Amino acid sequence: MVGVVETNMGLGSVSSGGVLYAEVCAALYESQQRPLVVSFMAGMGGEAIVMKEFYWMTQKMTEAQKQGKIEKRTHWVGFEE
């Protein structure tokens, strides 16, 4: 399981999120056992990413790992419940 914390948005990106997500997915594409990858848009506009948000991201990753699939490719941290 790989969580990518993004602080910038990549317009037109396949993930509707940041540019780093697409790069990580491309780098892992040929892996024998491709891990689940999820993008977290956080710290937008230079805001600090607080510990509570890291716990939330960890919870989302733990849920995805248990289910064996991701809920959605990109989560907007601080804007979702």
C-alpha positions in Angstrom: 0.0 0.0 0.0 1.4 3.4 -1.0 0.0 6.7 0.1 1.1 9.8 -1.9 0.7 13.1 0.0 0.3 15.9 -2.6 0.6 19.6 -2.1 0.0 20.7 -5.6 -2.7 19.9 -8.1 -2.1 18.5 -11.6 -4.8 19.8 -13.9 -5.9 17.1 -16.3 -4.4 14.4 -14.3 -6.0 10.9 -14.5 -6.4 11.0 -10.7 -8.0 14.4 -10.5 -5.3 15.1 -8.0 -1.6 15.8 -7.9 1.1 15.0 -10.4 3.2 12.9 -8.1 0.5 10.2 -8.0 0.8 9.6 -11.7 4.5 9.4 -11.5 4.4 6.9 -8.6 1.9 4.7 -10.5 4.1 4.8 -13.6 7.1 3.8 -11.6 5.3 0.8 -10.0 3.5 -0.3 -13.2 5.9 -3.1 -14.0 6.1 -4.4 -10.4 5.4 -8.1 -10.0 2.9 -7.4 -7.2 1.6 -3.9 -7.9 0.6 -2.2 -4.6 -2.5 -0.2 -4.1 -1.8 3.5 -4.5 -3.9 6.4 -3.2 -3.4 10.1 -3.5 -4.1 12.6 -0.6 -4.4 16.2 -1.6 -3.2 18.1 1.6 -1.5 21.3 2.6 -3.1 23.2 -0.3 -2.1 26.8 -0.6 0.8 26.4 1.8 -1.3 25.3 4.7 0.4 23.1 7.3 -0.6 19.4 7.4 -1.6 18.7 11.0 -1.1 15.4 12.8 -4.9 14.8 12.9 -4.9 14.8 9.0 -2.0 12.3 8.9 -4.1 10.0 11.2 -7.0 10.4 8.9 -4.9 9.5 5.9 -3.5 6.4 7.7 -7.1 5.3 8.6 -8.0 5.5 4.9 -5.0 3.5 3.9 -5.7 0.9 6.6 -9.3 0.5 5.4 -8.1 0.1 1.8 -5.6 -2.5 2.8 -8.2 -4.5 4.7 -10.6 -4.4 1.7 -8.0 -5.0 -0.9 -9.1 -2.0 -3.0 -9.2 1.7 -2.7 -12.3 3.7 -2.1 -11.3 6.3 -4.6 -8.0 7.4 -6.2 -7.8 10.9 -4.6 -8.9 12.1 -1.2 -9.1 15.8 -0.4 -7.7 16.0 3.1 -9.7 18.4 5.4 -12.6 18.5 2.9 -13.9 14.9 3.5 -15.4 13.3 6.6 
